[in-house]
Amino acid sequence: MTLRNILLAGTALGAATLLAGPALAASNTQAELDALKAQIEALQRKIDDVEIQQGNRIKTLEERKSDVEVSLKDGRPVFKTADGNFTFGITGRAHLDVGAYDQDSASESRFGGLRGNANFRRLRASLNGTFAKDFGYNIEFNFGDSGTESNARIFEAALTYKGIEGLNLIVGATKPKMTLDDSTSSNDITFIERATAVNLALIPAAGEARMTVGGTYNTDNFFGAAYYTMGVATADGGQDDFDASNVVGRLAYATSPKEGLNVHIGASGSHSFNLPNDEIRFRDRPELRVDATRYIDVNFSRTIGGVTFGTAETATVYGPELALNYGPFRAQGEYYFYNVSQILGQPDADFSAWYLQASWVLTGEPYKYDIKKAAYSGVKPANPAGFGGSGWGAWEVAARYSKADLNDDGSTILNAGGIPTAFKGGEQEIITVGLNWYVNNNLRFMLNYLNVDVEDRGGAFPNFGHDAVALRTQFAF
């Protein structure tokens, strides 16, 4: 081999060596990159798996959480399913009244001393809600009483269908919506007790725990209610009996239920065409029930020769309602007529009662009107006391005049000797002045002063009266 060939071969070998080095390095680097990429992909798969697992766990927790929603608005526990088809709530109210009386001599002579006392006027617990979305239920018991303690009794046990807008169909033991003041919740009434005119109107066919089938309907301005009622669903029965047959109705129109000046015009009525044992009795306590004494009273039942019998064939109650509210001012009144047709050839008996009241929220909160019941809701303080705040709640002043006339000189009833005598149930006038403190949405204090005067009651000491002062402590949720 020549020197020239040797030099060419060496040059070629060196060049090949120089070119092979970078290629080998590039091959090693690509392998490392591929391995790193594989590790990254494996790590990403693990991260994806973890995210999927955690997402499933979070979804499961959210599904479990949304199965039942719990709220405690104003302290009232309500349980609601996520689809809204079922709800369950617990409500309660406690009304504790304390009162004292200052009687005139005629009242003391006729009734003895009226009892100043502390009494749970109402002590209620209720289970209520909806099922299958369109049906509502309420089961409520009352442990309080009017003047004396009593065993727990049914206040309401009713089922309502709400599947049609504006229409509520109800069946069970409930209180038909009759009269303006009685359609207002006892938590929201302005005075400790409703007016005598209203209490008398409920006696034949309405009132608490009445076995009822009927319903209500409302639009934005109109309200109507109609019911067929029987006796009161109490364990001991009492005067009312399930043989009773009554119809009850109410109509109302409100000009501006939601805001501004609102005028309420309405009427209520009932007709009882099957009175148990032909008996009925109109009577009431003088708008305070700390003492159980009733001042005015007419009874369509007589005992002659040892035989007791009723003299009433039918009873009809009817009358108008009128109210207005504008901001923190409200006024309302109702007038009712009570007619009883008698058996045994006795003439019909006619009575009447009415009231007017006005109130003003000194702290400026507006009154709220609810067209769904054609009545007023309670005052909600803008600056409630408690809950860590420094508010003083809402303050309200009110006055009411009521009159009831249970005398009918033109009609008669047989006395114990079988001789026709005129009805002398008494004429009662009551002036009530009230001061209410709405501490917050759960607590209210009500202070009432009452001046009571009764005339022409019949019997010994026909004219009598008293003054009374009462305080109610009300807690509700």
C-alpha positions in Angstrom: 0.0 0.0 0.0 1.4 3.4 -1.0 1.8 6.2 1.5 -0.9 8.1 -0.3 -3.4 5.3 0.2 -2.5 5.0 3.8 -3.1 8.8 4.4 -6.5 8.6 2.6 -7.6 5.6 4.7 -6.7 7.3 7.9 -8.4 10.5 6.9 -11.6 8.5 6.1 -11.4 6.6 9.4 -11.0 9.8 11.4 -13.9 11.4 9.7 -16.1 8.4 10.4 -15.2 8.5 14.0 -16.0 12.2 14.3 -19.4 11.6 12.6 -20.3 8.6 14.7 -20.0 10.4 18.1 -22.9 12.9 17.7 -25.1 10.2 16.2 -24.5 8.0 19.2 -25.2 10.9 21.6 -28.4 11.8 19.8 -29.6 8.2 20.1 -29.0 8.2 23.9 -30.8 11.5 24.3 -33.9 10.4 22.4 -34.1 7.3 24.5 -34.0 9.3 27.7 -36.7 11.7 26.3 -38.9 8.7 25.4 -38.5 7.3 28.9 -39.3 10.6 30.5 -42.3 11.1 28.3 -43.5 7.6 29.3 -43.1 8.5 33.0 -45.0 11.8 32.5 -47.8 9.9 30.7 -48.0 7.4 33.5 -48.1 10.1 36.1 -50.8 12.0 34.2 -52.9 8.8 34.2 -52.5 8.5 37.9 -53.5 12.1 38.3 -56.5 11.6 36.1 -57.5 8.5 38.1 -57.2 10.5 41.4 -59.3 13.3 40.0 -62.0 10.9 38.8 -62.0 9.2 42.2 -62.2 12.5 44.1 -64.8 13.9 41.7 -67.0 10.8 42.3 -66.6 11.2 46.0 -67.5 14.9 45.9 -70.5 14.1 43.6 -71.6 11.5 46.1 -71.3 13.9 49.0 -73.2 16.6 47.0 -76.0 14.1 46.2 -76.2 13.1 49.8 -76.3 16.7 50.9 -79.0 17.7 48.4 -81.3 14.8 49.4 -82.6 16.9 52.3 -82.3 20.6 52.7 -82.7 22.1 56.2 -83.7 25.7 57.1 -84.3 27.5 60.3 -86.0 30.7 59.3 -87.2 32.5 62.5 -86.2 29.4 64.4 -88.7 27.2 62.6 -87.1 23.9 61.5 -88.1 22.8 58.0 -86.9 19.8 56.1 -87.2 19.8 52.3 -86.2 17.2 49.7 -84.1 18.4 46.7 -87.0 17.9 44.2 -89.3 19.9 46.4 -92.0 17.2 46.6 -91.8 16.7 50.3 -91.5 19.1 53.2 -91.8 18.7 57.0 -91.9 21.5 59.5 -92.4 22.0 63.2 -94.2 25.1 64.5 -95.3 26.2 67.9 -96.8 29.0 69.9 -97.2 29.9 73.6 -99.5 32.7 74.8 -99.2 33.3 78.5 -101.8 35.7 79.9 -101.7 37.5 83.3 -104.6 39.6 84.3 -106.4 41.4 87.2 -109.9 42.8 87.6 -111.5 45.8 89.4 -115.2 45.0 89.7 -118.1 47.3 90.6 -120.4 46.2 93.5 -123.1 44.9 91.2 -120.6 42.6 89.4 -119.3 41.3 92.7 -122.8 40.7 93.9 -123.8 38.8 90.8 -120.7 36.8 90.0 -118.5 37.0 93.1 -114.9 38.0 92.7 -113.4 37.5 89.2 -110.2 35.6 89.4 -107.0 37.4 88.6 -104.8 34.7 87.3 -101.9 33.6 85.0 -103.1 31.2 82.3 -101.7 29.6 79.1 -104.3 30.8 76.7 -102.7 28.8 73.9 -99.9 26.3 74.0 -99.7 24.7 70.6 -97.4 22.3 68.7 -97.8 21.6 65.0 -96.4 19.2 62.5 -97.0 20.4 58.9 -95.7 20.3 55.4 -96.3 19.0 51.9 -96.2 15.6 50.1 -96.3 14.7 46.5 -95.8 18.4 45.9 -99.5 19.4 45.6 -100.8 18.1 49.0 -100.4 19.9 52.3 -101.0 18.6 55.8 -101.2 20.1 59.3 -101.6 18.2 62.6 -101.8 20.5 65.6 -102.6 20.1 69.2 -103.5 22.8 71.8 -102.5 22.3 75.4 -103.8 25.7 76.6 -107.3 26.7 77.6 -109.6 29.7 78.3 -109.4 30.3 82.0 -108.6 26.8 83.2 -106.2 24.1 82.3 -107.4 21.2 80.3 -106.1 18.1 78.6 -104.5 18.4 75.1 -107.1 18.5 72.3 -107.1 18.6 68.6 -106.8 22.1 67.1 -106.3 21.0 63.5 -105.8 17.7 61.6 -106.4 18.5 58.0 -105.3 17.7 54.4 -105.1 20.3 51.7 -104.9 20.0 47.9 -102.9 22.9 46.3 -102.4 21.6 42.8 -104.4 24.3 41.1 -103.2 27.9 41.2 -105.2 30.0 43.7 -107.3 27.1 44.8 -107.0 25.2 48.1 -109.3 22.3 48.8 -109.4 21.1 52.5 -110.8 18.2 54.5 -110.5 17.3 58.1 -110.7 19.0 61.5 -109.8 22.7 60.9 -111.0 26.3 61.4 -113.1 27.6 58.4 -112.1 31.1 57.3 -115.1 33.1 58.5 -114.9 36.8 59.5 -111.9 39.1 59.0 -110.6 38.9 62.6 -110.9 35.2 62.9 -109.0 34.7 59.6 -106.1 36.6 61.2 -103.7 34.3 63.0 -103.8 34.4 66.8 -100.1 35.3 66.5 -101.0 38.4 64.6 -104.2 39.8 66.1 -104.0 43.3 67.5 -105.5 42.7 70.9 -105.2 39.9 73.4 -108.6 38.6 72.4 -110.8 39.0 69.3 -114.0 41.1 69.6 -117.1 39.6 71.0 -118.9 40.1 67.7 -116.5 37.7 66.0 -116.5 35.1 68.8 -120.3 35.0 68.7 -120.4 34.7 64.9 -118.3 31.5 65.0 -120.5 29.6 67.5 -123.0 27.9 65.2 -120.9 26.7 62.3 -117.2 27.7 62.4 -114.5 28.0 65.1 -111.6 25.7 66.0 -111.3 22.0 65.1 -114.6 22.0 63.2 -115.0 18.9 61.0 -114.9 20.5 57.6 -114.8 19.9 53.8 -114.5 22.9 51.5 -111.9 25.3 50.1 -110.7 28.8 49.3 -109.9 30.5 46.0 -108.1 33.8 45.4 -106.8 36.0 42.6 -104.6 39.1 43.1 -107.6 41.0 44.5 -110.4 38.6 45.2 -110.9 35.9 47.9 -113.7 33.4 48.3 -114.3 30.6 50.7 -117.0 28.0 51.1 -117.3 25.0 53.5 -119.6 22.4 54.8 -119.1 21.8 58.5 -120.2 19.4 61.2 -119.3 19.2 64.9 -116.1 19.9 66.7 -113.5 17.2 66.8 -113.0 16.9 70.5 -112.7 13.8 72.6 -115.5 14.7 75.1 -118.0 15.9 72.5 -119.6 18.9 74.3 -122.6 20.7 72.9 -121.6 20.2 69.3 -122.3 16.9 67.7 -121.4 15.3 64.4 -125.1 15.4 63.5 -124.7 19.1 63.0 -125.0 20.4 59.5 -123.8 23.9 58.5 -122.6 25.9 55.5 -120.1 28.7 55.8 -119.0 31.2 53.2 -116.9 34.3 52.9 -116.1 36.8 50.1 -113.6 39.7 50.1 -112.1 42.2 47.7 -108.9 44.1 48.3 -108.0 47.2 46.2 -104.3 47.0 46.6 -103.1 44.0 48.7 -99.4 44.5 48.1 -98.6 48.2 48.6 -100.0 51.6 49.1 -103.5 52.4 50.3 -105.4 49.1 50.5 -109.2 48.9 51.2 -110.7 45.6 52.1 -114.4 45.0 51.6 -116.0 41.6 52.5 -118.8 39.7 54.0 -119.1 36.4 56.0 -122.1 34.2 56.8 -123.2 30.8 57.9 -126.4 28.8 58.1 -127.0 25.9 60.5 -129.9 23.8 59.4 -129.5 20.8 61.7 -128.8 21.9 65.2 -128.0 18.9 67.6 -130.9 18.4 70.0 -132.4 21.7 68.7 -130.0 23.5 71.0 -127.7 26.5 70.5 -126.2 29.0 72.9 -124.6 32.4 72.2 -122.3 33.6 75.0 -118.8 35.0 75.4 -116.3 36.2 78.0 -115.7 39.9 78.1 -112.8 39.9 75.6 -110.4 38.6 78.2 -110.1 34.9 79.3 -108.0 35.0 82.4 -111.3 34.4 84.3 -113.8 32.0 82.7 -116.9 34.0 83.7 -119.2 34.9 80.8 -121.2 38.1 81.1 -123.7 37.9 78.2 -125.6 34.7 77.5 -128.7 33.4 75.6 -129.5 29.7 75.7 -132.1 28.1 73.4 -132.6 25.2 75.8 -135.1 24.8 78.6 -136.0 22.3 81.3 -139.7 22.1 82.1 -141.1 19.5 84.4 -137.8 17.7 84.6 -137.6 17.4 80.8 -134.8 19.3 78.9 -135.4 20.2 75.3 -134.0 22.7 72.7 -136.1 25.3 71.0 -133.9 26.2 68.1 -134.6 25.0 64.6 -132.0 26.9 62.5 -129.4 29.6 63.1 -128.1 32.1 60.6 -125.2 34.5 61.0 -124.2 37.1 58.5 -122.5 40.5 58.2 -120.1 42.9 56.4 -116.4 43.5 56.9 -114.5 46.7 56.2 -110.8 47.5 56.6 -108.1 49.7 55.3 -104.4 50.0 55.7 -101.8 52.5 54.6 -98.2 52.2 55.7 -98.2 51.9 59.5 -101.9 52.7 60.0 -104.8 50.3 60.0 -108.5 50.4 60.8 -111.1 47.7 60.6 -114.6 46.8 61.7 -117.3 44.1 61.4 -121.0 44.0 62.1 -122.9 40.7 62.5 -126.5 39.7 62.8 -127.6 36.5 64.5 -131.0 35.0 63.8 -132.4 31.8 65.4 -135.7 30.4 64.2 -137.5 28.5 66.9 -139.8 25.5 67.2 -143.0 25.2 69.3 -144.5 28.2 67.6 -142.1 30.6 69.2 -141.0 33.7 67.1 -137.6 34.1 65.6 -134.9 35.7 67.9 -132.6 38.4 66.5 -129.4 39.7 68.0 -126.4 41.8 66.8 -122.9 42.8 67.6 -120.1 44.9 66.1 -116.7 46.5 66.7 -114.4 49.2 65.3 -110.7 49.3 65.9 -107.7 51.3 64.8 -103.9 50.8 65.3 -100.7 52.6 64.5 -97.1 51.2 64.4 -95.1 54.0 66.0 -91.8 52.7 64.6 -93.1 53.0 61.0 -93.3 49.3 59.9 -96.1 48.9 57.4 -99.0 46.5 57.8 -99.0 43.5 55.5 -102.1 42.1 53.9 -102.4 38.6 52.6 -105.0 38.0 49.9 -104.6 34.2 50.2 -106.6 34.5 53.5 -108.0 38.0 53.0 -106.6 39.1 56.3 -103.6 40.8 57.9 -100.2 39.3 58.7 -98.2 40.2 61.8 -95.9 43.2 62.2 -92.3 42.4 61.4 -89.9 44.8 63.2 -87.3 46.5 61.0 -84.8 46.6 63.9 -85.4 43.5 66.0 -84.0 43.2 69.4 -81.6 40.4 70.2 -79.6 38.3 67.8 -76.6 40.4 68.7 -78.3 43.6 67.5 -79.1 46.8 69.3 -82.6 47.4 67.9 -85.7 48.1 69.9 -88.2 46.1 67.9 -91.5 47.5 66.7 -94.1 49.4 68.9 -97.8 49.6 68.2 -100.7 51.4 69.9 -104.3 50.4 69.3 -107.9 51.1 70.5 -111.2 49.2 70.0 -114.8 49.7 70.8 -117.1 46.8 70.7 -120.8 46.3 71.4 -123.0 43.2 71.6 -126.7 43.1 72.1 -128.2 39.7 73.1 -131.6 41.1 74.1 -134.7 40.7 72.0 -137.8 42.0 73.6 -139.9 41.1 70.5 -139.1 37.4 70.8 -139.7 35.0 73.6 -138.6 31.7 75.0 -140.4 29.4 77.5 -139.2 29.8 81.0 -139.0 27.0 83.6 -142.7 27.5 84.3 -143.6 27.1 80.6 -144.4 30.8 80.3 -143.0 32.8 77.3 -140.4 35.3 78.4 -138.3 37.8 76.5 -134.6 37.2 75.8 -132.4 39.1 78.2 -128.9 38.0 77.3 -127.5 41.5 78.0 -126.0 44.5 76.2 -122.3 44.6 76.5 -119.9 47.5 75.6 -116.2 47.2 75.9 -113.5 49.8 75.3 -110.0 48.4 74.9 -106.7 50.2 74.7 -103.5 48.3 73.8 -99.8 48.7 73.6 -97.8 46.0 71.7 -94.1 45.5 71.6 -92.8 43.3 68.8 -89.3 42.4 70.2 -88.4 40.3 67.1 -90.1 37.9 64.8 -90.6 35.4 67.6 -91.4 37.4 70.7 -94.2 39.9 71.5 -95.6 41.5 74.6 -99.2 42.8 74.6 -100.6 45.1 77.3 -104.4 45.7 77.3 -106.7 47.9 79.4 -110.4 47.1 79.2 -113.5 48.9 80.5 -116.5 46.6 80.4 -120.1 47.7 80.9 -123.2 45.4 80.8 -126.8 46.5 81.0 -130.2 44.9 81.0 -128.8 41.4 81.6 -132.0 40.2 83.3 -132.3 38.8 86.7 -130.8 40.3 89.9 -128.2 43.1 89.4 -128.9 43.5 85.6 -126.3 46.3 85.2 -122.7 45.7 86.1 -119.1 46.1 84.9 -115.4 46.1 85.6 -112.0 47.3 84.6 -109.3 44.9 83.7 -105.6 45.0 82.9 -103.8 42.1 81.2 -100.4 41.3 79.8 -99.7 38.6 77.2 -96.2 37.1 76.6 -96.2 35.5 73.2 -93.5 33.3 71.8 -93.9 31.7 68.4 -91.8 30.0 65.7 
